Amino acid sequence: MKVVILGLGYVGSVASAAFARSGHEVLGLDINREVVSNLASGNVVGFEPGLKELLASGLASGRLRLAHVDDPADRSADLVMVCVGTPSLASGGANLAYVRSALEWAIRNVSGASAVVMKSTVPPGTGKRLKAQFLDAAGIGYVSNPEFLREGNAVHDWFHPDRIVIGASSPIALKRMKALYHDMEAPVVATDVTSAEMIKYAANAFLATKIAFVNEIANLCERLDAHIDDVTHGIGLDPRIGSNYLRPGLGYGGSCFPKDVRALDFLSTSNGHSFELLRSVITVNNRQRLLPLLALREVFGALQGVKVAVLGIAFKPDTDDTRDAPALDLVPLLVEEGMEVRAYDPAADARKVLPPEAKVCGSVAEAVEGAQAVVLATEWREIVSSDWAAAARRMAPPRLLFDGRNALDPDAMARLGFEYRGVGRRGTILATSNTSAGSMGRALSD
């Protein structure tokens, strides 16, 4: 099958290379020549394990071609897939300008396509409007085919999906979509366009709600001297609840959850429904980012001149993506309080996103040198498995360690001389081995 993919960002680059590996003839297009040049040269923008090799394989096979939208190329296709961004507007709604531009370009420049496949995340109801506005007159169908890729695991997730959601406007479009995913072993959810769009938003909103819920439980554990590790273990064994996304911490970030939760809240409001649960999720998530600051104030009082190391700037491990990362809210607050901030991340370009007053370091050891406190903001394996005994020796009293991801063993850190604080772990300094056992493993799982 011949596929034209518009947009070679995070989703589009993975989709282009993956479909080529599945045997399709793929033309990946972008409006940014630098993006095209980098991908064609094997230089993957961002940190995504396995993508570089997947792209190289597709290009070498000849089934994958990459080009600028203005370059001459055979643009005939069976399907056109849109993978452009839908960033947030100031209102919280989704900005669909790039989507509309992509559709207009496809109608003018791609021949033979039976349908436009929307891979970009668009609010429920968008597909119906776009189809009527752009595609009906051209006799082109519309398909909603949301992605469920996790950054840092995108290549694995593509080839091992939990489900493939297809919201097709016609039986022909549905048949072609099934042929597109011919080699995937996963349940196919065939539905209407709007329901497919809602599945994407509902999935992200539910996961964000689960994170907010466990953070609220962790905050209550702090006040009641309960152990959040035991609580999450106990409730996670219930198959109706499950253990995934029951990790308390500084809250969610990234390119999807914050944007999609805000967009669903805006969509609800604009359609006359007050989605109070989602608003609470947003409030809880914003509040979690303040926990390290509150702990620092509790220990030090005035923070002027206090030296602190912030470890982890990306919103999660195994990606360099800093969009809506908790550290981006936290570090400016610490700087404003007069703290001397040193930061380290294994992949993110922290210099581009942090205030100039924050010193960006090249290692954990450099960041903690002389620090009186450290905040673990992202549970990178490199950071979690650091030589914490050496870190304690490099630091100055009182050696406050705020574990913003509950990724470290509280007892072990206390024995090394740290004043350990976790999220919902106030009473776990002398916790039993059962409480802390496996905490690192759970923190590193997804």
C-alpha positions as CSV (number, residue, x, y, z in Angstrom):
1,M,0.0,0.0,0.0
2,K,1.2,3.5,-0.8
3,V,1.1,6.0,2.1
4,V,1.9,9.7,2.3
5,I,2.6,10.9,5.9
6,L,2.4,14.6,6.6
7,G,4.5,15.7,9.6
8,L,7.8,14.0,10.6
9,G,7.8,14.8,14.3
10,Y,7.7,12.3,17.1
11,V,4.7,10.4,15.8
12,G,5.2,10.9,12.1
13,S,8.8,9.7,12.1
14,V,7.9,6.5,14.0
15,A,4.9,5.9,11.7
16,S,6.9,6.4,8.5
17,A,9.6,4.0,9.5
18,A,7.3,1.4,11.0
19,F,5.0,1.3,8.0
20,A,8.0,0.9,5.7
21,R,9.1,-2.1,7.8
22,S,5.6,-3.6,7.4
23,G,6.1,-3.6,3.7
24,H,4.3,-0.4,2.6
25,E,5.6,2.2,0.3
26,V,5.9,5.4,2.4
27,L,6.6,9.0,1.5
28,G,7.2,11.1,4.7
29,L,6.9,14.8,4.2
30,D,7.5,17.8,6.4
31,I,7.6,21.6,6.0
32,N,10.9,21.9,7.9
33,R,13.9,21.1,5.7
34,E,16.2,20.6,8.7
35,V,13.9,17.9,10.1
36,V,13.9,16.1,6.8
37,S,17.6,16.4,6.3
38,N,18.4,15.1,9.8
39,L,16.1,12.1,9.5
40,A,17.4,11.3,6.0
41,S,21.0,11.4,7.4
42,G,20.1,9.1,10.3
43,N,20.1,11.9,12.9
44,V,17.0,11.4,14.9
45,V,15.8,14.5,16.6
46,G,15.1,13.6,20.2
47,F,15.8,10.6,22.3
48,E,13.8,7.6,21.1
49,P,15.4,4.2,21.5
50,G,15.3,2.1,18.3
51,L,14.1,4.8,16.0
52,K,17.4,5.6,14.3
53,E,17.8,1.9,13.4
54,L,14.2,1.6,12.2
55,L,14.6,4.7,9.9
56,A,17.9,3.5,8.5
57,S,16.4,0.1,7.7
58,G,13.4,1.8,5.9
59,L,15.6,4.1,3.9
60,A,18.0,1.3,2.9
61,S,15.1,-0.8,1.7
62,G,13.8,1.9,-0.6
63,R,10.3,1.6,0.8
64,L,10.8,4.8,2.8
65,R,11.4,8.2,1.2
66,L,11.6,11.5,3.1
67,A,11.2,14.9,1.5
68,H,10.2,18.5,2.0
69,V,6.6,19.3,0.9
70,D,7.9,21.4,-1.9
71,D,10.3,18.9,-3.3
72,P,9.3,17.1,-6.5
73,A,8.1,13.6,-5.7
74,D,5.5,10.9,-6.7
75,R,2.7,11.9,-4.4
76,S,0.2,9.3,-5.4
77,A,-1.1,7.3,-2.5
78,D,-3.8,5.0,-1.2
79,L,-3.9,6.8,2.1
80,V,-2.7,10.1,3.5
81,M,-1.9,10.2,7.2
82,V,-1.7,13.4,9.1
83,C,0.8,13.5,12.0
84,V,1.1,17.2,12.7
85,G,1.0,18.9,16.1
86,T,-2.2,20.1,17.9
87,P,-0.7,22.4,20.6
88,S,-2.8,24.1,23.3
89,L,-4.4,27.5,22.8
90,A,-4.5,30.0,25.6
91,S,-8.1,28.8,26.3
92,G,-6.9,25.2,26.8
93,G,-8.5,24.1,23.5
94,A,-6.5,22.4,20.7
95,N,-5.0,24.5,18.0
96,L,-6.0,22.8,14.7
97,A,-4.3,25.3,12.4
98,Y,-1.6,22.7,11.4
99,V,-4.3,20.0,10.8
100,R,-6.3,22.3,8.5
101,S,-3.2,23.3,6.6
102,A,-2.2,19.7,6.1
103,L,-5.7,18.7,4.8
104,E,-5.7,21.6,2.4
105,W,-2.2,20.6,1.1
106,A,-3.2,17.0,0.7
107,I,-6.3,17.8,-1.3
108,R,-4.2,19.9,-3.7
109,N,-1.1,17.7,-4.0
110,V,-1.9,14.1,-3.3
111,S,-3.6,12.0,-6.0
112,G,-5.5,8.7,-5.7
113,A,-6.1,8.7,-1.9
114,S,-9.3,7.2,-0.8
115,A,-9.1,8.6,2.7
116,V,-7.2,11.0,5.0
117,V,-6.1,9.2,8.2
118,M,-6.0,11.5,11.3
119,K,-3.1,10.3,13.5
120,S,-2.9,13.7,15.2
121,T,-4.9,14.1,18.5
122,V,-8.0,16.2,17.7
123,P,-11.0,16.8,20.0
124,P,-14.0,14.6,19.6
125,G,-16.3,16.0,16.9
126,T,-13.4,17.5,14.9
127,G,-13.4,14.7,12.3
128,K,-17.0,15.3,11.3
129,R,-16.4,19.0,10.8
130,L,-13.1,18.5,8.9
131,K,-14.7,15.9,6.6
132,A,-17.6,18.2,5.7
133,Q,-15.4,21.3,5.3
134,F,-12.5,19.8,3.3
135,L,-13.0,16.2,2.1
136,D,-16.6,15.6,1.0
137,A,-16.4,17.8,-2.0
138,A,-13.2,16.0,-3.1
139,G,-14.8,12.6,-2.6
140,I,-12.2,11.6,0.0
141,G,-13.0,9.6,3.1
142,Y,-11.9,10.3,6.7
143,V,-10.5,8.0,9.3
144,S,-9.6,8.7,13.0
145,N,-6.7,6.5,14.0
146,P,-5.3,7.7,17.3
147,E,-1.9,6.8,18.5
148,F,-1.0,5.5,22.0
149,L,2.7,5.7,21.9
150,R,4.8,6.3,25.1
151,E,7.8,8.5,24.6
152,G,10.9,6.5,25.2
153,N,9.0,3.3,24.2
154,A,7.4,4.4,20.9
155,V,9.0,1.8,18.6
156,H,8.2,-1.0,21.0
157,D,4.6,0.3,21.5
158,W,4.1,0.6,17.7
159,F,4.8,-3.1,17.0
160,H,3.2,-4.4,20.2
161,P,0.0,-2.3,20.5
162,D,-2.7,-3.0,23.1
163,R,-5.3,-2.1,20.5
164,I,-5.7,-0.4,17.1
165,V,-8.6,2.1,17.1
166,I,-10.1,2.8,13.7
167,G,-12.9,5.3,13.3
168,A,-13.8,5.0,9.7
169,S,-16.4,7.0,7.6
170,S,-16.9,4.1,5.2
171,P,-16.5,0.4,4.8
172,I,-13.8,0.9,2.1
173,A,-11.8,3.1,4.4
174,L,-12.0,0.5,7.2
175,K,-10.9,-2.3,4.8
176,R,-7.8,-0.3,3.8
177,M,-7.0,0.5,7.4
178,K,-7.0,-3.1,8.3
179,A,-4.7,-3.8,5.4
180,L,-2.4,-1.1,6.6
181,Y,-2.0,-2.9,9.9
182,H,-2.0,-6.3,8.4
183,D,1.0,-7.6,10.4
184,M,-0.2,-6.3,13.8
185,E,-1.5,-8.8,16.4
186,A,-3.9,-6.6,18.5
187,P,-7.6,-6.1,18.9
188,V,-9.1,-3.8,16.3
189,V,-11.7,-1.4,17.7
190,A,-13.7,-0.4,14.7
191,T,-16.1,2.4,15.4
192,D,-17.3,5.8,14.2
193,V,-15.0,8.8,13.9
194,T,-16.1,10.7,17.0
195,S,-16.0,7.7,19.2
196,A,-12.5,6.9,18.1
197,E,-11.5,10.5,18.9
198,M,-13.1,10.2,22.3
199,I,-11.2,6.9,23.0
200,K,-7.9,8.8,22.8
201,Y,-9.0,11.6,25.1
202,A,-10.7,9.4,27.5
203,A,-7.7,7.1,27.8
204,N,-5.3,10.0,28.5
205,A,-7.7,11.7,30.9
206,F,-8.3,8.4,32.8
207,L,-4.5,7.8,33.3
208,A,-4.0,11.4,34.4
209,T,-6.9,11.0,36.9
210,K,-5.3,7.8,38.2
211,I,-2.0,9.6,38.8
212,A,-3.8,12.5,40.5
213,F,-5.7,10.1,42.7
214,V,-2.7,8.2,43.9
215,N,-1.0,11.6,44.6
216,E,-3.9,12.6,46.7
217,I,-3.8,9.3,48.6
218,A,0.0,9.9,49.1
219,N,-0.6,13.3,50.5
220,L,-3.1,11.9,53.0
221,C,-0.7,9.2,53.9
222,E,1.8,12.0,54.9
223,R,-0.7,13.3,57.4
224,L,-1.9,10.0,58.8
225,D,1.6,8.3,59.0
226,A,0.6,5.6,56.5
227,H,3.0,4.1,54.0
228,I,2.1,4.8,50.4
229,D,4.2,2.0,49.1
230,D,2.1,-0.5,51.1
231,V,-1.1,1.2,50.0
232,T,-0.3,1.2,46.3
233,H,0.9,-2.4,46.5
234,G,-2.3,-3.4,48.3
235,I,-4.7,-1.7,46.0
236,G,-2.7,-2.6,42.8
237,L,-3.2,-6.3,43.4
238,D,-6.9,-5.7,42.7
239,P,-7.3,-6.6,39.0
240,R,-10.0,-3.9,38.7
241,I,-7.4,-1.3,39.7
242,G,-4.0,-2.7,38.6
243,S,-0.6,-1.4,39.5
244,N,0.2,0.8,36.5
245,Y,0.1,4.6,37.0
246,L,0.0,4.2,40.8
247,R,3.3,5.9,41.4
248,P,3.0,9.0,43.5
249,G,5.3,11.9,42.7
250,L,5.6,15.3,41.2
251,G,2.8,14.7,38.7
252,Y,2.5,14.0,35.0
253,G,4.0,16.1,32.2
254,G,4.9,15.7,28.6
255,S,3.3,16.4,25.3
256,C,0.1,14.5,25.8
257,F,-1.5,14.3,29.3
258,P,-1.4,18.1,30.2
259,K,-2.5,19.2,26.7
260,D,-5.2,16.5,26.3
261,V,-6.7,16.9,29.8
262,R,-6.9,20.7,29.3
263,A,-8.5,20.2,25.8
264,L,-11.1,17.8,27.1
265,D,-12.0,20.2,29.9
266,F,-12.3,23.0,27.4
267,L,-14.4,20.8,25.1
268,S,-16.7,19.9,27.9
269,T,-17.2,23.5,29.0
270,S,-17.8,24.7,25.4
271,N,-20.5,22.0,25.1
272,G,-22.3,22.9,28.3
273,H,-20.8,20.3,30.6
274,S,-18.8,21.1,33.7
275,F,-16.2,18.3,34.0
276,E,-15.4,18.9,37.7
277,L,-13.3,15.7,38.0
278,L,-10.9,16.8,35.3
279,R,-10.5,20.3,36.8
280,S,-9.6,18.6,40.1
281,V,-7.0,16.5,38.2
282,I,-5.4,19.7,36.8
283,T,-5.4,21.3,40.2
284,V,-3.8,18.3,41.9
285,N,-1.1,18.0,39.3
286,N,-0.2,21.6,39.5
287,R,0.0,21.4,43.3
288,Q,2.3,18.3,43.3
289,R,5.1,20.3,41.6
290,L,5.3,22.5,44.7
291,L,6.1,19.7,47.1
292,P,9.9,20.0,46.9
293,L,9.7,23.7,47.5
294,L,7.5,23.2,50.6
295,A,9.9,20.6,51.9
296,L,12.9,22.9,51.4
297,R,11.1,25.7,53.3
298,E,10.2,23.3,56.1
299,V,13.8,22.2,56.5
300,F,15.8,25.4,55.8
301,G,13.3,28.2,56.5
302,A,14.6,31.1,54.3
303,L,16.1,29.6,51.2
304,Q,18.4,32.5,50.1
305,G,21.8,31.1,49.3
306,V,20.9,27.4,50.0
307,K,22.5,25.1,47.4
308,V,20.3,22.6,45.8
309,A,20.8,20.0,43.0
310,V,17.8,19.1,40.7
311,L,18.3,15.8,39.1
312,G,16.2,15.2,36.0
313,I,14.7,17.8,33.7
314,A,12.9,15.7,31.1
315,F,9.3,15.0,32.1
316,K,10.0,11.2,32.3
317,P,13.0,8.9,31.8
318,D,14.3,7.7,28.4
319,T,13.3,10.9,26.6
320,D,14.7,14.3,26.1
321,D,11.3,15.9,26.0
322,T,10.9,18.7,28.6
323,R,7.4,19.8,27.6
324,D,5.3,20.4,30.8
325,A,8.0,18.8,32.9
326,P,7.7,19.4,36.6
327,A,11.3,20.6,36.8
328,L,10.4,23.5,34.5
329,D,8.0,24.8,37.1
330,L,10.1,24.0,40.1
331,V,13.5,25.4,39.1
332,P,12.4,28.9,38.4
333,L,10.6,28.9,41.8
334,L,13.8,27.8,43.5
335,V,15.8,30.5,41.7
336,E,13.2,33.1,42.7
337,E,13.7,32.1,46.3
338,G,17.4,32.8,46.0
339,M,18.7,29.3,46.0
340,E,21.8,28.3,44.1
341,V,20.5,25.7,41.7
342,R,22.5,23.1,39.8
343,A,20.7,20.8,37.4
344,Y,21.5,17.6,35.5
345,D,19.7,15.5,33.0
346,P,21.2,12.6,30.9
347,A,19.4,13.6,27.7
348,A,17.5,16.9,27.9
349,D,19.1,20.1,26.8
350,A,18.5,21.8,30.1
351,R,20.3,25.1,29.1
352,K,17.5,25.8,26.6
353,V,14.7,25.5,29.1
354,L,16.0,26.6,32.5
355,P,16.6,30.1,33.8
356,P,20.2,31.3,33.2
357,E,20.8,31.5,37.0
358,A,20.6,27.7,37.2
359,K,23.9,26.0,36.5
360,V,23.6,23.0,34.2
361,C,26.0,20.2,35.1
362,G,27.5,17.3,33.2
363,S,27.0,14.6,35.8
364,V,25.2,13.8,39.0
365,A,28.5,14.1,40.9
366,E,29.0,17.7,39.6
367,A,25.5,18.7,40.4
368,V,25.6,17.5,44.0
369,E,29.0,18.9,44.9
370,G,28.6,21.1,47.9
371,A,24.8,21.0,47.7
372,Q,22.8,21.0,51.0
373,A,19.8,19.5,49.3
374,V,18.9,17.4,46.2
375,V,15.6,17.0,44.4
376,L,15.2,13.9,42.3
377,A,12.7,15.1,39.7
378,T,13.0,12.4,37.0
379,E,13.7,8.8,37.8
380,W,16.4,8.1,35.1
381,R,18.0,4.8,35.7
382,E,21.4,6.5,35.6
383,I,20.3,8.8,38.4
384,V,18.5,6.2,40.5
385,S,21.5,3.9,40.4
386,S,24.1,6.6,41.2
387,D,26.7,6.1,43.9
388,W,24.6,7.8,46.6
389,A,27.2,7.1,49.2
390,A,29.7,9.2,47.2
391,A,26.9,11.8,46.7
392,A,26.4,12.1,50.4
393,R,30.1,12.7,50.9
394,R,30.1,15.4,48.3
395,M,27.2,17.2,49.9
396,A,27.0,19.5,52.8
397,P,24.6,19.1,55.8
398,P,21.8,18.6,56.3
399,R,21.8,16.6,53.0
400,L,18.1,16.8,52.4
401,L,17.1,14.4,49.7
402,F,13.6,15.0,48.3
403,D,12.7,11.9,46.2
404,G,10.1,13.3,43.9
405,R,9.5,9.9,42.2
406,N,9.7,7.6,45.2
407,A,12.4,5.8,43.3
408,L,14.9,5.3,46.1
409,D,15.0,3.1,49.2
410,P,14.2,5.3,52.2
411,D,16.1,3.2,54.7
412,A,19.2,2.9,52.5
413,M,19.3,6.7,52.0
414,A,18.8,7.4,55.7
415,R,21.7,5.0,56.5
416,L,23.9,7.0,54.1
417,G,23.2,10.2,56.1
418,F,20.5,11.8,54.0
419,E,17.4,13.4,55.5
420,Y,15.1,11.6,53.2
421,R,11.7,12.9,52.1
422,G,9.5,11.1,49.6
423,V,5.9,11.6,48.5
424,G,3.6,9.9,51.0
425,R,6.6,8.3,52.7
426,R,7.0,10.6,55.8
427,G,6.8,7.6,58.1
428,T,9.0,5.2,56.1
429,I,12.4,6.2,57.3
430,L,12.4,3.1,59.5
431,A,10.0,1.2,57.4
432,T,10.1,-2.6,57.3
433,S,11.9,-4.3,54.5
434,N,8.5,-5.3,53.1
435,T,7.6,-1.7,52.6
436,S,10.6,-0.7,50.7
437,A,11.3,-3.9,48.9
438,G,11.0,-3.5,45.1
439,S,10.4,0.2,45.3
440,M,13.2,0.9,42.8
441,G,11.8,-1.8,40.4
442,R,8.3,-0.4,40.6
443,A,9.6,3.2,40.0
444,L,11.5,2.1,36.9
445,S,8.6,0.2,35.4
446,D,6.0,1.9,33.2
